[in-house]
Amino acid sequence: MKITRLRAAAAFAVLGILLGAAPLAAQFEYQVDVMSRYIWRGFDLFPNNNPAFQPSITYSFGESGFSLNIWGSFSLGERDIYKYLDEIDLTLDYSFSPSESVDMSVGFINYGYYFIRDFTFKDDTSQEVYVSAGLPNVFFSPTVTAFYDFDFKLGEGLYVLLEGNHTLELSERFGLDFYAGLGYSGKHDIDESGFSDLTLGLSLPIKLGDWRIVPRLNYTFVFLEAVNEENELWFGISIIR
């Protein structure tokens, strides 16, 4: 309980500093995703082909490089089973560019399963830190991110993601985005290490004023049976403002 209080106090202190220093240019971004599956790092978190509703809000602290994101995932199928696995995550991110050719970010994520029966912060939340480096001026904008979950109950371990994307501008309002992401699990929620999953994605961003509508199609190849015994085809749509 003492550790939980210290974590909460530290989080509120950091948030207070950021809010006090936030310039007037600070702004919100809203996003709502409806996905046919909840696939995360190769895991199928809502089995039996259950879709998910995944809204998020991101608050950017002007040009400071700091942002705060609240993201949720809610099952749209078999609610009597999966309502207890509904999730709300909080991410604090700091992004910066040490040079014109390199982008970096560091951050902290708190995963929360607040709807589970007999919820406790100790047993039903998980904390993760990450560091990321990318080359925005190189073809396909490759980025590598290392995540480390230091929670001992929900799943301690390392996950490294190498990803890239490329956009073809078809017109002022339409584009075609290609995505690829290869994940390596260092005993991340499982008892073995190795390349765990590869996701290939295609999306079609449509600009409508301040809004973007993005249909998405993804296919995930899973290499470790402990993560998932099947490859996954999943799709959905995002609405962003």
Buried (B, 14 or more C-beta within 10 A) or exposed (E): EEEEEEBEEEBEEBBEEBEEEBEEEBEEEEBEBBBBBBBEBBBBBBBEEBBBBBBBEBBBBEEBBBBBBEBBBBBBEEEEEBEBBBBBBBBBBBBEEEEEEEBBBEBBBBBBBEBBEEEEBEEBBBBBEBEBBBBEEEEEBBBBBBBBBEBEEBBBBBBBBBBBBEEEEEEEEEBEBBBBBBBBBBBBBBEEBEBBBBBBBBBBBEBEEEEBEBEBBBBBBBBBEBBBEEEBEBBBBBBBE
